[in-house]
Amino acid sequence: MRRSNPPRWLRWTLVGVAAALVCLTFGVTTARADLSLGPHEATYAVTADDELVADLGPLGTVVTDSPLPLTLGVRITVHEIPADLSAVDAASFDALSGDLDGYLQFFDSPQQTVRTVASALAWDAVRGTVVAALVVVAAGFGLRALLGAARRRDLARVLGARTWEITAGALVVVLVAGTATASSGPEERAALPASPVFEGTALEGARITGRLAGVIDTYSGELVETYQANEVFYAGAREKLMKAWDVRAAEQEAAESEQDASASGDPEATDYVTFLLVSDLHCNTGMTPLIRDLADRLAPDVMLNAGDTTINGTSVESVCVDSFASAVPDGVPFVVADGNHDSRLTTATELANRQVVLDGSVVEVEGVRILGDRDPLETRIGGGTVIAREETPDEAGERLRDVACAAAGEAGLGGFTAEDRVDLLLVHQPAVGDAALESGCVPFQVSGHMHTRIGPDIVGYGLRYVNASTGGATKGNASVGPLRDSSEMTVLRFDPERRQFVDWQLVEVTPDGEAFVSERQLVPPTVPLPDEVPDDAAGDATGTGRTPSPAPSGN
């Protein structure tokens, strides 16, 4: 009995679908991403057993339900765990207390880790699928050329009659390839009871195998207590911050209504550009919801970050950058000047989040011209502070001064009428802005680094404002967990008509969980430039101007 060949279009459709399934299966099941898990570097790989398995080597595994769709799972191989527990010395166990902060960051914002991992795996799966498709297409054309027309016709007659068998075989290959990526022992793991340690946390329902089960039962109390204290603290602080902001906003709205009523004949009020400034977050992701809530209430035109988003600039801290980026409202530019605790890895993650990372040139954001650059120094825990570029902080400051004066249209003084004059200098260390402020080419500077609020103070012919740590960090210590020092953010308003900042407002969360929002405070006037002072007042200008403040020392 002779078999009938399916129509040509159907055969090619089935070939295309089968090839697409094979390529997609290859891309998904080989997807990998090198990211972080808590304080550790880790490799994430897709499996087909519908479980998330964290492989901790000789310590055992942590198993929980997979967040991925279908029956896809993830296997996490955590690095930096010795293969032989007998090789672990006292210093390694001492380091576990330091790792507590890293685990707390993970527990505090697990959804951010999940989003980051899912996105990375999805992109790797797409890349793998595209590569496989290119290989299949190239192989197809190569085989076509090698066979020749006559041989292709012979094969088409033979294979056409077996279209359905070949299709079924391809599906079996896809299924086998998918199940082959499943981690071993799912039945045994599924039979394990859920660990009660994780109740009420992001890992509730997780099951633990191996020696880690005993370690967790013995030493998990500190982590869970810290996690719970962290949750309670920031939930309370978040509520009080919103209450304090709403009260202050109502007062400001009432005052503005009275002013509008008394000045009904005046022209329409200036539409200010509003900035929300943060700095020295130092990976305290507990502040992310508070920053997000404040940004939602304030609806700023621009958000500023004066640097030190991370603690050590490592790849495992990328989740911190992702977390803070999630606090920025959609469509709002986030302008960053990286600090000495950040790194090129930090910059890469910021750029991946579509942030505006300053690099020594002038950028215009919402009509405001901003100049800034990453910090010339790099500080690493255990490695001290070193010069990260081929210039000292003083040389970096002089370079930024030259850029600002060139933008002003004239080196030195006299650039106030230039259309391209810089409105804001954003640098991490305050002293880096000295040369630009003293030149008269920059009217206003914003910095961080000191973990203490300073100003606005007159420096040269400009003003400098130093924001305290938004992460609540103290000198020499970051803050992960409940705040050790006050967290501060600043609201700045800029008048685009007069090209100057008009007022600032402090938003503070204290270590006892209280929140305060100050009244708007006017930005003080600067010392006028010599060519702005009338001749008859020139003799008085030197004596009446406020004494420029010295540059604050580094931290």
Buried (B, 14 or more C-beta within 10 A) or exposed (E): EEEEBBEEEEBEEBBEEBBBBBBBBBBBBBBBBEBBBBBBBBBBBBBBBBBBBBBBBBBBBBBBEBBBEEBBBBBBBBEEBEEEEEEBEEEEEEEBEEBBBBBBBBBBBBEBBBBBBBEBBBEBBBEBBEBBBEEBEEEEEEEEEEEEEEEEEEEEEEBBBEBEEBBEEBBEBBEEBBEEBBBEEBEEBEEBEBBEBBEEBBBEEBBBBBBBBEBBEEEBEEBBEBBEEBBEBBEBBBBBBBEBBEEBEEEBEEEEEEEEEEEEEEEEEEEBBBBBBBBBBBBBBBBBBBBBBBBEEBEBBBBBBBBBBBBBBBBBBBBBBBBBBBBBBEEBBBBBBBBBBBBEBBBBBBEBBEBBBBEEEBBEBBEBBBBBBBBBBBBBEEEEEEEBEEEEBEBBBBBBBBBBBBBBBBBEBBBBEBEEBBBBBBBBBBBBBBBBBBBBBBBBBBBBBBBBBBBBBBBBBBBBBBBBBBBBBBEEEBBBBBBBBBBBBBBBBBBBEEBBBBBBBBBBBBBEBBBBBBEBEEBEEBBBBEEBBEEEEEEEBEEEBEEBBEBBEBB
